[in-house]
Amino acid sequence: MDETTRVELERIRDEDNRQNKRLEILEGAMEETRTLTISIHGLAGDMKQMLSEMQKQGESLEKLDNRLGALEQEPGRKWKRIGDSILDTAVKLLAGAAITGIILLAAQHI
């Protein structure tokens, strides 16, 4: 083997070694990318589940808020009923007194 062929063969082997190293680096990067992709898929699934759970909790909070609102309005409704009852009683007393007065006046004139 002459010197030129030997030098060329050595150059080809060096280039082959460099390319093999580059391939190893690329394979490592591809494996990291694959692992990252799997992790992202798992994370997306977890986030989807969390969103579903948060929506359920939001619905529960809406129901709780509605119940709390009804409880907060109850004292006001109670006082309104009491006020209505007092007003009805006063009107009935006045009407009864007026009717009694009219009957007494009519009885005195008879």
C-alpha positions as CSV (number, residue, x, y, z in Angstrom):
1,M,0.0,0.0,0.0
2,D,1.5,3.3,-1.0
3,E,1.7,6.4,1.1
4,T,-1.2,8.2,-0.7
5,T,-3.5,5.3,-0.2
6,R,-2.5,4.9,3.4
7,V,-3.1,8.6,4.1
8,E,-6.5,8.6,2.3
9,L,-7.5,5.4,4.2
10,E,-6.5,7.1,7.5
11,R,-8.5,10.3,6.5
12,I,-11.6,8.1,5.7
13,R,-11.2,6.3,9.1
14,D,-11.0,9.6,11.0
15,E,-14.0,10.9,9.1
16,D,-15.8,7.7,9.8
17,N,-15.0,8.0,13.6
18,R,-16.3,11.7,13.6
19,Q,-19.5,10.6,11.9
20,N,-20.0,7.7,14.3
21,K,-19.6,10.2,17.2
22,R,-22.1,12.6,15.6
23,L,-24.5,9.7,15.2
24,E,-24.1,8.7,18.9
25,I,-24.8,12.3,19.9
26,L,-27.9,12.4,17.6
27,E,-29.1,9.1,19.0
28,G,-28.8,10.5,22.5
29,A,-30.7,13.6,21.5
30,M,-33.4,11.5,19.8
31,E,-33.8,9.5,23.0
32,E,-34.1,12.6,25.1
33,T,-36.7,14.0,22.7
34,R,-38.7,10.8,22.9
35,T,-38.6,10.8,26.7
36,L,-39.6,14.4,26.7
37,T,-42.5,13.7,24.3
38,I,-43.7,10.9,26.6
39,S,-43.5,13.2,29.6
40,I,-45.5,15.9,27.8
41,H,-48.2,13.4,26.9
42,G,-48.5,12.3,30.5
43,L,-48.6,15.9,31.6
44,A,-51.3,16.8,29.1
45,G,-53.4,13.9,30.4
46,D,-52.9,15.0,34.0
47,M,-53.9,18.6,33.1
48,K,-57.0,17.3,31.3
49,Q,-58.0,15.4,34.4
50,M,-57.3,18.4,36.6
51,L,-59.4,20.6,34.4
52,S,-62.3,18.1,34.6
53,E,-61.9,18.0,38.4
54,M,-61.9,21.8,38.6
55,Q,-65.0,22.0,36.5
56,K,-66.7,19.6,38.9
57,Q,-65.6,21.7,41.8
58,G,-66.8,24.9,40.1
59,E,-70.3,23.3,39.6
60,S,-70.3,22.3,43.3
61,L,-69.3,25.8,44.3
62,E,-72.1,27.2,42.2
63,K,-74.6,25.0,43.9
64,L,-73.1,26.0,47.3
65,D,-73.3,29.6,46.4
66,N,-76.9,29.3,45.4
67,R,-77.7,27.5,48.7
68,L,-75.8,30.2,50.6
69,G,-77.7,32.9,48.8
70,A,-81.0,31.3,49.7
71,L,-79.9,31.1,53.3
72,E,-78.8,34.7,53.3
73,Q,-82.2,35.8,51.9
74,E,-84.2,33.8,54.4
75,P,-84.0,36.4,57.3
76,G,-85.2,39.1,55.0
77,R,-88.1,37.0,53.8
78,K,-89.0,36.2,57.4
79,W,-89.0,39.9,58.4
80,K,-91.1,40.7,55.3
81,R,-93.6,38.0,56.4
82,I,-93.7,39.4,59.9
83,G,-94.3,42.9,58.6
84,D,-97.0,41.7,56.3
85,S,-98.7,39.9,59.2
86,I,-98.5,43.1,61.3
87,L,-100.0,45.2,58.5
88,D,-102.8,42.6,57.9
89,T,-103.6,42.5,61.6
90,A,-103.7,46.3,61.8
91,V,-106.0,46.5,58.7
92,K,-108.3,43.8,60.2
93,L,-108.4,45.6,63.5
94,L,-109.3,48.9,61.8
95,A,-111.9,47.3,59.6
96,G,-113.4,45.4,62.6
97,A,-113.4,48.6,64.7
98,A,-115.0,50.6,61.8
99,I,-117.7,47.9,61.3
100,T,-118.3,47.7,65.0
101,G,-118.6,51.5,65.1
102,I,-121.1,51.5,62.2
103,I,-123.2,48.8,63.9
104,L,-123.2,50.7,67.2
105,L,-124.2,53.9,65.5
106,A,-126.9,52.1,63.5
107,A,-128.1,50.5,66.8
108,Q,-128.4,53.9,68.5
109,H,-130.6,55.2,65.8
110,I,-133.0,52.4,65.8
